[in-house]
């Protein structure tokens, strides 16, 4: 990804021995150097929680007028908030915690950021350098622990290394394929004196991300596009990371090919655009799943052919040639061999593809996709994504989420937890703009939504931010509502409360003979023996009110629009709505895990019929 796309402010790498020629030099502690470095790289918000080993850094942080620190209630919240901030703003997210358990509590959000290619810098305190390796109090080898889940990590034991390490960390996190970088700083390095100068010289031998694609590969891809009869543009999150959505729209309209956007790419191409055929994957639209299966050419842009999209890999898209463009060369050919591999930044790749396709058109070579669109339109009309309202008159979770999307102000940012509500939010809210959909795609982290929404709102205070969460996910990180209330971060939270771990329960319904082992969250029945609806212990309304939020419970469909409008109108504190919804609602379409995408089910017991003539 280019630096222009990230909005990050940091120096370019220069040879360490060259040194800054015009930088001012000051005599500071390592801790002061850390805070000054954060100011200089443009970090305006840090989510964190102090403790013994990072404490020296918190003293000069108190004097900074350029860095806002938001005190979280749990380190996991700091990591997810930094991720939400990064996803919403395009800048590098920053979190800072202490050693040992403070640092290990960041492991989940760091892994989450790695899977979803989010630019994140995690700063952790470490025991004094002389005590490292002695099992000192609150010592953990966080560099060793996070090595498989960081793009890079640093252990800093000298004060003079802090400034250039922070500059390098921000550069690595935000360039190439973005990702998390961890900087572990020993306590005595924070306490020692050093000289500080900016910009520092950086030393990153071998780190030279390729952004400009090879012209020959671009020409080959353009030829395949114009020769194909059933092409699909398979768009992944890398298009959003590169800020390439405008270029994508030009390419799509120039070629006339259908576009499918992955869970991580929602908003990269307008949902309302006639060429958009939906989201692919395990719970993708029938049209998107089938378009990939029956395509003769797949142009993958910033996507990684993950298992949730491909289903059973050896049966995925059997007729398709593959053009695979990605900034990370390790992704190309990892899961599916590419006929035309292209390494480069998505914005530059797509811009060059536009020119190459235009050149093909000038030579009279244009694709004819009319028969392909007849099939696609028939599938869209026959198998739309939809839902049935519960027969007992209770709230439909799909309807709740759909109305939240319809009544939300323009430009609203939605952050989802993981599970059924995540899939419903991906289908029943329309995403017309980039950076309006935040979720944990690769890791599937329960507890992501509330802190991620907090981070997004902190970074984009003028936007409305809704967290769509489940009653299971909400119980993992809801304490960050206290952080929101105390820091004037008025997010809105919709708890889709079906009294169960919904997606796991759905699998138990379909594959485990309705044996609901340890997925029920409610108490079963009230004091009068009436079956409980939704989770009532804890009482989410009382809990949210105790944390400084305005809270409402909604059980009647007749009240749905009224409570959503009420939530949208309150902007002086966080708002939580506890939606008690029907527990038997399921996510459809669905491709069962480990099966072929050819076995997609439009609904329970409904296998799409594509006709014999479409199998050749």
Residue pairs with C-beta under 8 A, 6 or more apart in sequence:
1 174
1 175
1 176
1 177
1 178
1 211
1 238
1 241
1 242
1 243
1 327
1 345
1 346
2 175
2 211
2 242
2 243
2 345
2 347
2 348
3 10
3 174
3 175
4 243
5 90
5 241
5 242
5 243
5 244
5 345
5 347
6 90
6 91
6 92
6 119
6 174
6 175
6 178
7 89
7 90
7 91
8 41
8 42
8 91
8 92
8 119
8 170
8 174
9 41
9 42
10 41
10 42
10 167
10 170
10 171
10 174
11 167
11 171
11 199
11 200
11 202
12 171
12 202
13 168
13 171
13 202
13 203
13 204
13 207
14 201
14 202
15 201
15 203
16 164
16 201
16 202
16 203
17 201
18 201
19 201
20 197
20 198
20 199
20 200
20 201
23 197
23 198
23 199
23 200
24 197
24 198
25 195
25 196
25 197
26 36
26 195
26 196
26 197
27 193
27 194
27 195
27 196
28 36
28 193
28 194
28 195
28 196
29 56
29 60
29 159
29 190
29 191
29 192
29 193
29 194
30 56
30 159
30 162
30 185
30 189
30 190
30 191
30 192
30 193
30 194
31 56
31 57
31 59
31 60
31 190
31 191
32 60
32 196
33 159
33 162
33 163
33 194
33 196
34 57
34 60
34 123
34 162
34 166
34 185
34 190
35 57
35 60
35 61
35 63
35 64
35 67
36 163
36 196
36 198
37 162
37 163
37 166
37 167
37 198
37 200
38 46
38 64
38 67
38 94
38 166
39 64
39 66
39 67
40 167
40 198
40 199
41 92
41 166
41 167
41 170
42 91
43 67
43 92
43 94
43 121
43 170
44 66
44 67
44 68
45 67
45 68
45 69
45 70
45 85
45 94
45 458
45 459
46 61
46 67
46 68
46 69
46 70
46 94
46 95
46 96
47 69
47 70
47 72
47 77
47 78
47 79
47 81
47 82
47 85
47 93
47 94
47 95
47 96
47 455
47 458
48 54
48 69
48 70
48 71
48 72
48 78
48 95
48 96
48 97
48 123
49 71
49 72
49 73
49 74
49 75
49 78
49 97
49 98
49 102
50 58
50 98
51 97
51 98
51 99
51 102
51 125
51 138
52 98
52 99
52 125
52 138
52 187
53 98
53 99
53 100
53 125
53 126
53 127
53 138
53 186
53 187
54 96
54 97
54 98
54 99
54 102
54 123
54 124
54 125
54 185
54 187
54 190
55 98
55 125
56 187
56 190
56 191
57 96
57 123
57 125
57 185
57 190
58 69
61 67
61 69
68 458
69 96
70 81
70 454
70 458
70 483
70 487
70 489
71 483
71 486
71 487
72 78
72 81
72 451
72 480
72 483
73 479
73 480
73 482
73 483
74 105
74 477
74 479
74 480
75 95
75 97
75 102
75 103
75 105
75 106
76 105
76 106
76 108
76 109
76 447
76 451
76 477
77 450
77 451
77 454
77 477
77 479
77 480
77 483
78 95
78 96
78 97
78 106
78 109
78 451
79 95
79 105
79 106
79 108
79 109
79 110
79 112
79 113
79 120
79 122
79 451
80 109
80 112
80 445
80 447
80 448
80 451
80 452
80 455
80 477
81 93
81 95
81 451
81 452
81 454
81 455
81 458
81 480
82 93
82 94
82 95
82 109
82 120
82 122
82 455
83 93
83 109
83 112
83 113
83 116
83 118
83 120
83 448
83 452
83 455
84 93
84 415
84 438
84 451
84 452
84 453
84 454
84 455
84 456
84 459
85 91
85 93
85 455
85 456
85 458
85 459
86 92
86 93
86 113
86 118
86 119
86 120
86 455
86 459
87 116
87 118
87 435
87 438
87 452
87 456
88 413
88 435
88 438
88 455
88 456
88 459
88 460
88 463
88 465
89 435
89 456
89 459
89 460
90 243
90 435
91 119
91 174
91 459
92 119
92 120
92 121
92 170
92 173
92 174
93 113
93 118
93 119
93 120
93 121
93 455
94 120
94 121
94 122
94 123
95 106
95 109
95 120
95 121
95 122
95 123
96 122
96 123
96 124
97 103
97 105
97 106
97 122
97 123
97 124
97 125
98 124
98 125
98 138
99 124
99 125
99 126
99 127
99 138
99 139
99 140
99 142
99 187
100 137
100 138
100 139
100 140
101 138
101 140
102 124
102 125
102 138
103 124
103 125
103 126
103 140
103 142
103 145
103 184
104 140
104 142
104 145
106 122
106 124
106 142
107 145
107 146
107 149
108 443
108 445
109 120
109 445
110 120
110 122
110 146
110 149
110 150
110 180
110 182
111 149
111 443
112 118
112 440
112 442
112 443
112 445
112 448
113 120
113 179
113 180
114 149
114 150
114 151
114 179
114 180
114 442
115 440
115 441
115 442
115 443
116 237
116 264
116 440
116 441
116 442
116 443
117 177
117 178
117 179
117 237
117 238
117 241
118 178
118 179
118 180
119 173
119 174
119 178
119 179
119 180
120 173
120 179
120 180
120 181
121 166
121 169
121 170
121 173
121 180
121 181
121 182
121 183
122 180
122 181
122 182
122 183
123 182
123 183
123 185
124 142
124 182
124 183
124 184
124 185
125 184
125 185
125 187
125 190
126 132
126 139
126 142
126 155
126 184
126 185
126 186
126 187
127 136
127 137
127 138
127 139
127 186
127 187
128 136
128 186
128 187
128 188
129 157
129 186
129 188
129 189
130 188
131 139
132 139
132 157
132 186
142 153
142 182
142 184
143 153
143 154
143 155
143 182
143 184
146 153
146 182
147 153
149 180
150 179
150 180
150 181
150 182
151 172
151 173
151 177
151 178
151 179
151 180
151 181
152 169
152 172
152 181
153 181
153 182
153 183
153 184
154 165
154 168
154 169
154 181
154 182
154 183
154 184
155 184
155 186
156 162
156 165
156 183
156 184
156 185
156 186
156 189
157 186
157 188
157 189
158 189
158 192
158 194
159 189
159 190
159 192
159 193
159 194
160 194
160 195
161 189
162 185
162 189
162 190
162 194
163 196
163 197
163 198
163 200
164 200
164 201
164 202
164 203
165 183
166 183
167 199
167 200
167 202
168 202
168 203
168 204
169 181
169 183
170 181
171 202
171 204
172 179
172 181
172 204
172 207
173 179
173 180
173 181
175 209
176 207
176 209
176 327
176 328
177 209
177 238
177 241
177 326
177 327
177 328
178 241
209 327
210 327
210 329
210 343
210 344
211 327
211 344
211 345
211 348
212 344
212 345
212 348
213 325
213 342
213 343
213 344
213 345
213 348
213 349
213 352
214 342
214 343
214 344
215 352
217 340
217 341
217 342
218 342
218 349
218 352
218 353
218 356
219 356
220 340
221 299
221 323
221 325
221 340
221 342
221 353
221 356
222 353
222 356
222 357
222 359
222 360
223 360
223 365
224 231
224 297
224 321
224 323
224 339
224 340
225 231
225 255
225 257
225 297
225 299
225 323
225 353
225 357
225 360
225 367
226 357
226 360
226 361
226 365
226 366
226 367
227 365
227 367
228 257
228 296
228 297
228 321
228 367
228 369
229 296
229 367
229 368
229 369
229 371
229 372
230 291
230 294
230 295
230 296
230 297
230 319
230 369
230 372
231 255
231 257
231 258
231 295
231 296
231 297
231 298
231 299
231 367
231 369
231 372
232 257
232 258
232 259
232 260
232 277
232 291
232 292
232 295
232 297
232 298
232 299
232 320
233 248
233 251
233 252
233 255
233 257
233 258
233 259
233 260
233 299
233 301
234 260
234 262
234 280
234 292
234 298
234 299
234 300
234 301
234 303
234 309
235 248
235 259
235 260
235 261
235 262
235 265
235 268
235 269
235 301
235 302
235 303
236 262
236 264
236 265
236 300
236 301
236 302
236 303
236 304
237 262
237 264
237 265
237 268
237 302
237 303
237 441
238 301
238 302
238 303
238 326
238 327
238 346
239 245
239 248
239 265
239 268
239 301
239 302
239 346
239 350
240 264
240 265
240 267
240 268
240 302
240 434
240 435
241 302
241 346
242 302
242 327
242 345
242 346
242 347
243 347
243 434
244 268
244 301
244 302
244 345
244 346
244 347
244 349
244 350
244 351
245 267
245 268
245 269
245 434
247 347
247 350
247 351
247 354
248 259
248 268
248 269
248 301
248 350
249 269
249 270
249 273
250 350
250 354
251 350
251 353
251 354
251 357
252 259
252 269
252 273
252 275
253 275
254 354
254 357
254 358
254 361
255 357
255 367
256 275
256 367
256 369
257 275
257 299
257 367
257 369
258 275
258 276
258 277
258 291
258 372
258 373
258 376
259 269
259 273
259 275
259 276
259 277
260 276
260 277
260 278
260 279
260 280
260 284
260 288
260 291
260 292
261 267
261 268
261 269
261 276
261 279
262 279
262 280
262 281
262 303
262 309
262 441
263 279
263 281
263 308
263 426
263 439
263 441
264 439
264 441
264 442
265 302
265 303
266 279
266 426
266 431
266 437
267 431
267 432
267 433
267 434
267 435
267 436
267 437
268 434
269 275
269 276
270 276
270 431
270 432
270 433
271 430
271 431
271 432
272 430
272 432
277 285
277 287
277 288
277 291
277 376
277 380
278 284
278 285
278 287
278 288
278 385
279 285
279 288
279 426
279 427
280 288
280 289
280 291
280 292
280 309
281 288
281 289
281 308
281 309
281 591
282 308
282 311
282 590
282 591
282 593
283 423
283 426
283 427
283 587
283 588
283 589
283 590
283 591
284 309
284 589
284 591
285 380
285 383
285 384
285 385
285 427
285 589
286 379
286 383
286 385
286 589
286 600
286 602
286 608
287 376
287 379
287 380
287 383
289 589
289 591
289 597
289 600
290 379
290 597
290 600
290 608
290 610
291 376
291 379
292 298
292 309
292 316
292 317
292 320
292 597
293 316
293 317
293 318
293 597
293 598
294 319
294 375
294 610
294 614
295 317
295 319
295 320
296 319
296 320
296 321
297 320
297 321
297 322
297 323
298 317
298 320
298 321
298 322
298 323
299 323
299 325
300 322
300 323
300 324
300 325
300 326
301 325
301 346
301 349
301 350
302 325
302 326
302 327
302 346
303 309
303 326
304 326
304 331
304 334
304 335
305 313
305 316
305 324
305 334
305 335
305 336
306 335
306 442
307 313
307 335
310 316
310 317
310 335
310 336
310 597
311 591
311 594
311 595
311 596
311 597
311 599
312 594
312 595
312 596
312 597
313 335
313 336
315 596
315 597
315 598
316 336
316 596
316 597
317 336
321 339
321 340
322 336
322 337
322 338
322 339
322 340
323 338
323 339
323 340
323 342
324 331
324 332
324 333
324 336
324 338
324 340
324 341
324 342
325 342
325 343
325 344
325 346
325 349
325 350
326 332
326 342
326 343
327 343
327 344
327 345
327 346
329 343
332 338
332 341
332 342
332 343
333 341
342 349
360 366
375 614
379 608
379 610
382 608
383 589
383 602
383 608
385 427
385 428
385 588
385 589
387 396
387 398
387 399
387 428
387 585
387 588
388 396
389 396
389 399
390 396
390 582
390 584
390 585
392 582
393 557
394 533
394 555
394 557
394 580
394 581
394 582
395 554
395 555
395 556
395 557
395 560
395 579
395 580
395 581
395 582
396 557
396 581
396 582
396 585
397 420
397 421
397 424
397 496
397 498
397 579
397 581
397 582
397 585
398 424
398 427
398 428
398 585
399 557
399 560
400 494
400 496
400 554
400 560
400 579
400 581
401 421
401 424
401 425
401 428
401 429
401 468
401 494
401 496
402 428
402 429
403 560
403 561
403 564
404 429
404 466
404 468
404 494
404 564
405 414
405 425
405 428
405 429
405 430
407 561
407 564
407 565
407 568
408 414
408 464
408 466
408 568
409 464
409 568
411 433
411 436
411 463
411 464
412 436
412 463
412 464
412 465
412 466
413 435
413 436
413 437
413 438
413 453
413 456
413 457
413 460
413 463
413 464
413 465
413 466
414 425
414 429
414 431
414 436
414 437
414 438
414 465
414 466
414 467
414 468
415 438
415 439
415 448
415 449
415 452
415 453
415 456
415 465
415 466
415 467
415 468
416 422
416 425
416 426
416 437
416 438
416 439
416 448
416 449
416 467
416 468
416 469
417 439
417 440
417 446
417 447
417 448
417 449
417 467
417 468
417 469
417 470
417 473
417 474
418 439
418 440
418 444
418 445
418 446
418 448
418 470
418 473
418 503
419 446
419 470
419 472
419 473
419 501
419 502
419 503
419 504
420 470
420 496
420 498
420 502
420 503
420 506
420 585
420 586
420 587
421 468
421 469
421 470
421 473
421 496
421 502
422 439
422 468
423 503
423 587
424 496
424 587
425 439
425 468
426 437
426 439
429 437
431 437
438 452
438 453
438 456
439 448
439 449
440 448
440 452
446 470
446 472
446 473
446 476
447 473
447 476
447 477
448 473
448 477
449 467
449 468
449 469
449 473
449 474
449 477
449 493
450 467
450 469
450 474
450 477
450 478
450 480
450 481
450 491
450 493
451 477
451 480
452 467
453 465
453 466
453 467
453 491
453 493
454 480
454 483
454 484
454 489
454 491
456 463
456 465
457 463
457 465
457 484
457 489
457 490
457 491
458 487
458 489
464 492
464 568
465 491
465 492
466 491
466 492
466 493
466 494
467 491
467 492
467 493
467 494
468 494
468 496
469 493
469 494
469 495
469 496
470 495
470 496
470 497
470 498
470 501
470 502
471 495
471 496
471 497
471 498
471 499
471 500
471 521
471 534
471 535
471 540
472 500
472 501
472 502
472 521
474 493
474 495
474 540
475 521
475 535
475 538
478 543
478 544
478 547
479 547
481 493
481 544
481 547
481 548
481 549
481 574
481 576
482 547
482 548
483 489
484 490
484 491
484 548
484 549
484 574
485 547
485 548
485 549
485 573
485 574
486 548
489 574
490 570
490 571
490 572
490 573
490 574
490 575
491 574
491 575
492 567
492 568
492 574
492 575
492 576
492 577
493 544
493 549
493 574
493 575
493 576
493 577
494 577
494 579
495 540
495 576
495 577
495 578
495 579
496 502
496 579
496 581
497 534
497 535
497 540
497 578
497 579
497 580
497 581
498 534
498 581
498 582
498 583
498 585
499 520
499 521
499 522
499 532
499 533
499 534
499 535
499 583
500 516
500 519
500 520
500 521
500 522
500 583
501 519
501 521
502 583
502 585
503 587
504 519
505 516
505 519
505 520
505 583
506 586
506 587
508 514
508 515
508 516
508 517
508 519
509 584
509 586
510 592
510 604
511 592
521 535
522 532
522 533
522 534
522 535
522 536
522 537
523 532
523 536
523 537
524 531
524 532
525 531
525 532
526 532
526 536
533 555
533 580
533 583
534 578
534 580
534 581
534 583
540 551
540 553
540 576
540 578
541 551
541 552
541 553
541 576
541 578
542 551
544 550
544 551
544 574
544 576
544 578
545 551
547 574
548 573
548 574
549 573
549 574
549 575
549 576
550 570
550 573
550 574
550 575
550 576
551 575
551 576
551 577
551 578
552 563
552 566
552 567
552 575
552 576
552 577
552 578
553 577
553 578
553 580
554 560
554 563
554 577
554 578
554 579
554 580
555 579
555 580
563 577
564 577
566 575
567 575
567 577
586 604
588 601
588 602
588 603
588 604
589 600
589 601
589 602
589 603
590 600
590 601
591 597
591 599
591 600
591 601
592 599
592 601
599 607
600 607
600 608
601 607
602 608
